[in-house]
Amino acid sequence: MTADIAKENAHPRDLAQGLRDSVPVVVAAMPFGFLFGALAVENGLTAFEAVLMSATIFAGASQMVGIDLFGQKVAPWLIVLSILAVNFRHVLYSATTGRRIAHWGPVQRLLGFFLLVDPMFAEAERRGETHGTVTFGWYMGAALPLYVCWVVEAWLGALFGNLLPDPHALGIDFLLPIYFLGLVMSFRKRSFWLPVVLMSAVVSMIAYRTVGSPWHVSIGAVAGVALAATMAPGARTRKEES
């Protein structure tokens, strides 16, 4: 069994397919990598610190929140808590993706979860739906180019970002919500997609007005997950039996 799993995960065709699947993801994420590097230097970080942050945290939205708070007189524990609030969605990603990579080894799963960013979650779900399983070879082929390019883009943005005009004036920072909207729309064929999205959006907007940013991200996500759990066929069957 172990040998079969290792052979399946190491299949060269899966690695090659993962590399091909990574191309549109790498291209879509490119502006964010450059933007982060430029904003990091603008907020007082060195090019080395920007690269180190991208290499160790590897979470675009959380990195943006972090550099925005670093330049302010904010307690370190509050910065960590704010980043945790933004990154809480990765707990949900891990719970979903975990069932598709249960056949991996412990070290493979650890590496996979580190590389599990938003586009990789979407790609892994798509791969699982079309092929029934996600091999380690395919996952590394898709995830590693994204990771390497993200770190390199942060470095280039930090070095040459000052040559560009104000990124806010260009509206480059608005690409982030457009990007997330594209990820959400890719799941629109799933059951209960619309009510779950509406629930998350409404609760997130209410939380933004009452609790504030960045907590609205996690609160909206939890509300959507809770609704999806109650609407799932298994949940309705158990309710009827009781």
N, C-alpha and C positions, 0 to 999 in steps of 0.2 A: 504493500500500500504506500509506504513512504517513498519507495523508488518510483512508483507510478506518478505520485504527486510531483516529485522533483523533476521527472522527465517532462511532465505537462508544463510546469512553470518555466522550464528552460528552453522551450520550443523556439527555434530561431524565427519562425514565421510570426509568432506572437510578438516577439520583440520588434520585428520589422513593421508589423501593423501598428504597434504602439507608437513607434517613431512617426509613422505617417499621420496617425490620429492627433499627434501633438502639434502638428504644424499650425492649424487654425487657432489652437489655444495659445500658442506662443505668440502669434501675430496679434491676437486680440489683447493679450496681457502686456504687450510691449510698451504702450504709452504709460501704463501705470508704473512700470519699473523705472522709466526715465523720470516721470513726475516725482516719484518718491525720492530718488537721488537728488533731484534739484531742490525739492522742498526741505529735505534733511539738512543740506548745507545752508539753505536760507534760514533755517531755525537753529543754527549754531553747531551742528554736527560736522565732523571732519569726513572726508571721503572714506577713510578706513572705517570709521564708526558706522557710516551708512551701509557699507558692504557687510560689515560684521552683523549688523542688525538684520539685514536681508537673509544672510546665510544661516543665522541661528533661529530667528523667529519665523521667517518665511510665511507671513500672513499679511497681505497688502493692507487691508482695512485697519487691522490692529496697529500696523506700523505707522499709518497715517495719523491715527489717534495718538500714538505715543509721541511722535515728534511735535505734534501740536501742543502737548502738555509739557514736554521737556523744557520749553522756553518760558514757561510760566512758573510762578511760585506755588507749586502744588506738591503736597506731601507724596513721597515715593509710593506709599501703600495705596494711595488713591489712583496713581497712574497704573499700578499693577491691576487694581480692581476694575478700572475703566477698560483696560485692554482685555481683561477676562470677560467683561460683559459683552464686548464686541465679538470675541472669539468663542463665546459659549456655543454658537451654532455648530462648531466643530465637534462638540460632544454628540450632537444629533447626527452629524455626518458619520461619525465613527460607529454609532449604534446601527445605522443603516448599512454602511459599507462592510461592517464586521461580518455580517452573515454571508457576504459574497467572497470573503477571503479567509474563511474559517479553516480551509485546507492548507493555508500557508504555515510555515514554521514560525516560532515566536519572534525571532530576529527579523524575519521578513515582514511580519505584521507590524512590528515596531517601526521599521523604516517606512512601511506603507502609510501608517497613520501620521508620521511626521510630514510626509509629502502630500497629505490629503487636504488640499486647498479647494476652494469653491469649484473651479473648472474641473479638477480631477474627480470631485464627487459626481459632477454631472456626467463626465465621460465614463466613469466606472459604472454608474447606474445604467447608462445606455448600453455599455458593453455587456453587463449582466443580463439585461432584458433581451438582447439579440443573440447572445451566445450561451446564456445559462450560468456561466461562471466567469470569474476574472482571474486570469493567470498572473503570476508574479512577473513573468517575462513581458507580457503586454503592459502591465502597470508601470514597470520601470522604464520601458520604452516611451511611454506617454508622459511620465512624471519627471524624469531626470532632465530632459531638454528644457522643460518649463522652469525647473529649479535653477539650472545653470544660467539660463538666459535672464532670469529675474535678478540674480546676483550681479551679472555682468551689466545689465541695464541700470541697476542702482549705482554702480561704479561710474558708468558713462554719464549718467544724469548728474551725479555729484561733481564730476570734473568739468562738464560743459554746460550744465544747466544755466549758468550765469550768462551764457551767450543768447539765451532765449528771452523774449519779453515776459512780462508777468503771466504765469500759467493760468492764474485765476481770470485775467482779462481775456485770455484766449478761450476760456471755458473748458480747458482740458480736464479740470477736476470734475466736471459734470459727466465725464465718460464713465465714472464708477457706477452711479445709479443706472445708467443705460446698460452697462455690462451685466449687472445683477438682474435687470429686467429681462435681458436675453436668456439668462440661465433659467429664470422662473418660467418663461414662455416655452422652453424646451420640454417641460413636463406637462404641457396643457392637455395632452391626450389621456392623462390618467383620470381615474374616477375621482370625483369630489374635488377636482383641481380648483375650480372657480370659487366654491364656498370657502375652501381652506385659504386661498390667496386673499380673498376679501376679509376674512376674519383676521388674518395676520396683519393686513394693511390697516384696518380700522383700529385694532388694538394697539398697533405700533404708533399710529398718529396720536391716539389718546395718551399713550405713555409718554410720547415726546412732549406733549403739552403739560402733562402733570408731573411725571417723574424726571424727565429730561434725557438728554443724550449722554452716553451711548446706550443707556439701559433699554431704550425703546426697541433696539434691535433684538435683544434676547427675549424681551417680554412678548413682542409680536410673534417671534418664532415659536415660543412655548404655547401661545394661544392657538396658533395654526396646528401644531402637533396634537394638542389636546382635542381639537375639533376632529381632526383626521382619525384619532384613536376611537372617538365615540361613534363616528360614522362608518368605521370599518365593518365588513360583514360579520366577522367573528364577534365583535363587541355587540352588534345588534342581536345576534343569535343568543348570546349569553343573557342579554337583557330580557328577551322573550321567554327563555326557559325559566328565568327566575320569577 
